Amino acid sequence: MRIPAGTVLAVSLLLALAWGSTSVKGQEPGGPGPDVPHRSPWTLWSLASPHDRIYLGMWTLHPFGDDPYPRESNNGFGLQYRSFFAFTCVNSFERRTYAVGAERVWYQAGRGRVGITLGFRAGLIRGYDTRLFKVAGETPVLPFAGAVALLRLGPIGGEVSWVYRAVSLVGAVFL
């Protein structure tokens, strides 16, 4: 059995994200505590996401090139726990899509329950075909990576993410 190179790359990336997201005693979102004996190389430049949340709703734009598949809403729903997420929506090609992966934080600022977070996420996504790009027709599951910005206003918030050719806005309720 031959395993596609894209699958090997995606699994390797997810393992790297999981390795870096394990909790280390004393590690806080603002930086390591004095009793941290070891941090993985991955966490030297990113931290596990501290924002557990439920995703409710999704709206997508395709600002790069023509947008022959406009959608007012993608009917998104998902959950993020620690750094790991699972999400489903109806994509711009009217197909049900599923995504799983991990999120990491580069920067965060705020006071109390109000703040912003900038980071990235990577994972696997299912539900696309050659209309996304040619390779998508060769495998049912694709690796993805993209930037994410999160705004939190008390128990609610929203995030803007960029993956492939799409910019998405997702509503969130924080746990």
Secondary structure, DSSP 8 states (H G I E B T S, - for coil): ----HHHHHHHHHHHHHHHHTS--TTEETTEE-TT-----GGGGS-EE----EEEEEEEEE--SS--SS--S----EEEEETTEEEEEEE-TTS-EEEEEEEEEEEEEEEETTEEEEEEEEEEEEES--TTT-GGGGT-SEEEEEEEEEEEEETTEEEEEEEETTEEEEEEEEE-
